[in-house]
């Protein structure tokens, strides 16, 4: 090898090794699609759009919300589970992601293993309500009445296997009482029958019930969170008033397909946390009845796993037929 050739080769190698190492290509360099499996304008859609707006600002790329309604969100989840794991396709999932795992015999995805968890985005409790003329004044009254009546109290829910249904069955198990479930196609029909005194009580998110409580048609008995709910501070929690340890909340969160690289997951989790700490975002989510809440990917994964275990146990002990 001549001196000139040797100098050329060594110079080329030096330039090569001097180049900065890049473990990941630049991300994001194009818009991101945020899918969800529910109708436009619903709770999942509204929260997803608030979060997407904040992420768009922070990431420097548009996060485009794409509703794909069908099969209680499971169709969209299956599609995202099979999507490319490049960080450009994400999905906003509700707490029903965990109840579906407990209720369905088969799903087009594995509830945890087929997804890269990123962060929770919102959390909310439920409120137990009865009609204003009912003998029940408190959660203690509900439990006592259920224990001493010859026929079970009737409660409504928006459907078999809903978080509402399973949450009341959890109460029945913990309090050792018998209750009779009356499923409806959505909460609106249940509210109508409750006001009409055809059922004894129901649960629903506080934001959906607060106007009925304020105008006197319904009475709030207790909220299901660990602490009193910000829009109903006068209403005690079930845990403090009647059944210690009874805490139920539902949530929304952000995930991608399994295999999204850790740097992208970490970036999304950090940016989500920053968005969810912005006062304007906190207020917008509170106006919808949600607490803005972020979490690490591992904490979110653990929450989903715990919910799947909890609701699977309720499905089994309450003899709820799986779909």
N, C-alpha and C positions, 0 to 999 in steps of 0.2 A: 504494500500500500504506500503510495507516494505521500509526502508530507502534506501536500495540498488536499489530497483526498482524506487523509487522517484528520486534518483540521476541520474539514467540512462535516465529517461524520460526528466528531466530538462536539462541534458547535451545534449541530442539529439535536443531538441528545441533550445537551445542556438546555437548549430552548424548550425541549419537550418536558423535561423534569421541572423546569421553572414555571410551567403553566399551572394555574391554580386548579386544585382538584374540585370536581363538582359531583357529589354523590347523587344529586337529583337534577334533572333539567328544570328550567325555570317554570314555576307553577304559581298561579294560573296565568296562562297566556291566551285564554279564550273564555267565553261565558261558561258558567256552571249551571246545570239543570238541577233544580230541587223539586223532586217528584213528591206527591203524596197521593193516597188512595181514596180521597173523599171528594165530595162535591165542592165546587167553587162557592165561596162565601160562608162556609161552615167554620167551626172552631179551629180545626186543623189547618185549613187554608188560610185563615186570618192570621194565626200565629206564625205560620210559615212565611207569609209575606212580610210581616214585621221583621222577623229575623233575617230574611233574605235581603231586605233593604239595608240593614246594618252591615251585613257581610259584604254586600256589593261595594259599599263605601270603603270598607277596610281592606278588601282584597284588590280593589282597582279593576275588577271585572264584574259584569252583571251576573247576578244569581237569579235565574229565571224560574219562577214557580210554575209547575206543570201538574195540574190535577189529573189523576187517572182513576176515577171512581170505579168501584166494583168489588163485590165479595168482601165487604167490611175492611177494605184496605189490603187484603191478602194478595190480590192480583198484582197491584203495583209493587208490593214488597217482593214478590217473586220475580218480577221483571228487573228490579234494581239488583237483586241478589245475583242475577246472571249478567249484569252489565259489566263493562270494562272497569277495572279497579284503578283508574288513572286519576281519580279525584274530581272528575267532571260530571259525574252523576251521583247525586245524593238523594236521600229520602227523609222526609219528616214523618215520624211515626208517633202515634198516641199510645196511651197505656193499654189500649186494646190489642197491641202487638203481643203483649204477654198473655192476655186472656184468650186470644186466639190459639196460642200454644196449648192452653189447658183444655179448650173446648173442641178443637178440630182433631179428627182422627188422622188427617193427612193435610199437609200444607206444601205448597210448591217451593219451600225453602226450609232451612234449619233456623230456628228463631234467633239463636245467638251465633252459631258458628259460621253462618253465611253472610255476616255483616261485620263491618268495622265500626265500632261504637265511637262517637265523637263527643257529644255532650247532651245532657238534658237542656231544655230551653224554657220550660214552663211547668208549673205544678199547681194543683188546685184540689180542695177537699170536696165533699158532698155535704148536703144538709138534709136531715130527716124532717119531713113536714107532714102535718095532718090538717084536716079541715077545721075551721075555727070553732065549730060547735062540738067537737069531739071531746070525750071525757079526758083524753090524754093531754096533760099540760107539760110534761117533761119526759125525758128518756127513761127515768125511773118508772114513770107511769106506764110507758109502753111495755117495758119488761115485766112489770108486775101484772098488768092486764093480760099479757100473753100467757103468763104462768097460771092464771086463775080462771080464764075463760074456758068454757066447754068447747067452743069452736075457735079455730085459729084466727088471728088477725089477718086481714088481707092487705097485701102490699103490691103496688104496681112497679113495673120497670119497663124500659124501652125494648126489652127483648130477652129471651133465654140466653144465658151466658154473657150478658152485658156486665160491665164492671159494677153497675148498680145492683143487678141481681146477685152477683157473687158477694158483694159487700154486705148485703142484708143477710145472706146465708152465713157469712162469717159471724155477724152479730148473733144470729140464732144459735150457732154452735158455741160461741164463747159464753152466752148467757144461759145456755141450756133451755131454750124455749122453742116452741113450734110455731111457724108462721106459714101462711099460704101465699105462694107467688101467683100473681096475675100478670102475664106478659102482654105488652102492647107493641104496636108498630110505631115506636117513638114515644118520647116523653109527653108530647102535647096531648095525646089521647089519655094518657094516665092522669095528667093534671085535670083534664075535664071531668073524668070520673071521680077523682078525689074531691074536687069542689062539689060535685054532685052527690057526694057521700056514698058512692058505690064501692069504694075501697077505704081502708083505714089510714094508710100512710104510704109514702114513697120517699125515695131520695133522688136528688139531682144536684148539679152544681149550684152553689148559692146565687150566682148571677142570674140564672134562669128562674129562680124562685123568689128573689127578693121583692119584686113588685107585688106578687100575690100576697106576700107576708105583710108588706107595708100597707096594702089596701084592705087588709083584714080578712081576706078570703081563706088564707092559709095561716097556720101557726108553726113557727120553727121550733123544733124540739132539741136539736143538737147538731153541731157540725163535726166532721169526722177527722179533722186534722190534728196534729200534735199540739197546736195552740189555736186560740180563737181566730176566726177569719176576719180579715181587715174590714170587710164591708158589713159584717154582722157581729161587731164586738160584744154586743149584749147577749149573744147566744152562746151558752157554754159548749165545750166540746163533749162528745160522748164519753171520752176517757175521764174527764174531770168530774162529770156529773153523774155517771151511772155505771160505766164498765171500764175500769182501769186497764190500759193496754190496748184498747180498741182504737187503732189509728189506720185510716185508709185515705190515701190520696191518689189521684191519677196525674198523668204527666204528658208532656210532649218532648220529643227529642230528635236529634239529628244523627243519622248513620249513613254509611256508604257500603258498597259491596265489600265482602271479605277481600283482604289482600291490598287495600290502599296502603301506600308506603307510610311508615311511621312519621317521617318529616311532614307529610301532608296532613295526616291525622292530627299531629301536634299543632300545626299551624291553624287548622280549622278550629280545634278546641280552644286555643288561645284567643283567636279572633271572636269566637262565639261568646267566650267569657267577657271579653271587652265590650261587645255589643250589649250583652245582658246586664251590664253594670251601668250603662248610660241612663241617667235619670229620665230622659224622654221615653226611652224604650220601656223602662220599668213602669212608668205611668200608663203607657198605651196598653201594656199587657194587663196591668191591674184593672183598667177600665173594662177589660174583657173577663175579669174574674180570675186572673192567673197571677201567681207569684213568678217573677222572672228568676230563674234558677239555672246556674251552669254547673257542670261537673266534669271531672276528669273522665277520659274514655274508660278507665278501669272501674271507676265508681258507677258509671252509667251501666256498664256490663253487669256489675254485681247487682244493681237495682233490678234490671230486667230478669236476671236469674232468680232473685228472691221472689219477685212477683209471679213468675211462672210456677215456682214451687208452691207458693201460697195458694194460688188459684187452682192449680191442679188438685191440691188436697181438698179444697172446697167442692170442686166438681165431683170428686169421688165420694166424699162423706155425705153430700147432699143428694146423691143419686141423680145427678144431672146427666142426661143422655148426651154423649158426645156426638158431634155432627160428622 
